[in-house]
Amino acid sequence: MSLPLFPILGGLLIGTASMGLLLLLGRVAGISGIFWAAITGPDRGWRWLFITGLLLAGLTLHSFDSVPIPDAPAGPIWLAGFAGVLVGVGTRIGSGCTSGHGVCGIGRRSQRSFTATLVFMGTGIAIVYLTRHVLSWLA
Amino acid sequence: MRPFVALSMGFLFGVGLALSGMTDTHKVIGFLDVAGSWDSDLLWVMGSALAVSFGLTPLILKRSAPVFAATFSLPARSDIDTRLVFGAVLFGCGWGLFGYCPGPAIVALPVGDTSTLVFVAGMILGMGLTQLTPPPTAEQAGNQPV
């Protein structure tokens, strides 16, 4: 089998950006935390710039032929809103998401992050199993 | 220098997400769908990101301070409580239902799909709703969001 070049390269970039933010600004590259504090403060400035960087990346990368524009997500529009609310509530109560817990937290050998990552991955797998294979909904 | 660092690290992070295909909800659902035609890409993305962070974090934290800041701002807590687990369960539900976590949803916003916008609006609403719950205790306040 051939190695998936873009996923590996993308992962290395994500890791490098996270470590760059830690080394240079002393901050954890946890996107849910950065995003919420960009709205509510304190210390909004660098957080808005980080979010702007994310948006600029989406804007430029998907205009290259080799990085196709992703297909529209599957599912009704209310599901997008409902899932968004769950992700918003969950990442605040659980203090982080895939980036903060999954990449940065595990990198710090944080037991909280390791636990959270196992729990949200396990729950995600269970929900997909339930909706696609048990209820055959969204299949 | 700090503004440039924040902007460029955000850009680099977003390039990583877009390049690896993580802005495509079908790919993420495909990874979570272990009983279907499993898509291994997310595992490669996470694995290579972790190889970098697991290797470099201890070396960086040996420094007395970051390059352009006075101190490292890191979460202080180490206990595993019900809030952490309950929050991760809710996040996992939302992630599995639609295929977006916060980073990819933000990077996918400029692509212009309405459902991405609705998801991010829902996310802001959900984050705001948590402000209605009792405020964290003194120890919890030491736990900076990551």
Interface residues (C-beta under 8 A of the other chain):
Chain A: L3 P4 F6 P7 I8 L9 G10 G11 L12 L13 I14 G15 T16 A17 S18 M19 G20 L21 L22 L23 L24 L25 G26 R27 V28 A29 G30 I31 S32 G33 F35 W36 A37 I39 G45 W46 R47 L49 F50 I51 T52 G53 L54 L55 L56 A57 G58 L59 L61 H62 V67 I69 P70 D71 A72 P73 A74 G75 I77 L79 A80 G81 F82 A83 G84 V85 L86 V87 G88 V89 G90 T91 R92 I93 G94 S95 G96 C97 T98 S99 G100 H101 G102 V103 C104 G105 I106 G107 R108 R109 S110 Q111 R112 S113 T115 A116 T117 V119 F120 M121 G122 T123 G124 I125 A126 I127 V128 Y129 T131 R132 H133
Chain B: R2 P3 V5 A6 L7 S8 M9 G10 F11 L12 F13 G14 V15 G16 L17 A18 L19 S20 G21 M22 T23 D24 T25 H26 K27 I29 L32 D33 V34 A35 G36 S40 D41 L42 W44 V45 M46 G47 S48 A49 L50 A51 V52 S53 F54 L56 T57 I60 L61 R63 A65 P66 V67 F68 A69 A70 T71 F72 S73 L74 P75 R77 S78 D79 I80 R83 L84 V85 F86 G87 A88 V89 L90 F91 G92 C93 G94 W95 G96 L97 F98 G99 Y100 C101 P102 G103 A105 I106 V107 A108 L109 P110 V111 D113 T114 S115 T116 V118 F119 V120 A121 G122 M123 I124 L125 G126 M127 G128 L129 T130 T133 N143 Q144 P145 V146
